[in-house]
Amino acid sequence: MYGVANQSQAEQFDQLYGRLWRALLKADTADLSQHERQLLQHVPAEKGIPLGVVARHLGMPKSSASEQVKSLERRGFLTRHRDPEDERQLSIVLTDAGVARVRRDSVLAWTGWRRRPMADAPAPAASLPPSPASAL
């Protein structure tokens, strides 16, 4: 298939998956942990989202998500507002700083991704064999 002739497809897949995972994994930084970054990634830029939905998406207790939201709010990445459609619910909304951070942390440039030829793709995708790379 691709690469070394005596490697099985499973071994080749495992190597490619590991390379892709390491390319997409972002370590903790001084101002954000991986979990906080994931939470920010789940808040839409255009409108808010209820805390319970974010907690469910991330597979964490609502109380843990609430603590992260409070911390992110104190640092200016998001705010909490009453949901206009249901006053009982708090809706989480990204601030301008939150939107900027999500964009800066993104590993994929979504705009124009499918229109660029593979030769111009980011290094991790460009180094994949043709079939898996075209699936990205």
Secondary structure, 3 states (H helix, E strand, C coil): CCCCCCCCHHHHHHHHHHHHHHHHCCCCCCCCCHHHHHHHHCCCCCCCEEHHHHHHHHCCCHHHHHHHHHHHHHCCCEEEEEECCEEEEEEEEECHHHHHHHHHHCCCCCCCCCCCCHHHCCHHHHCCCHHHHHHC
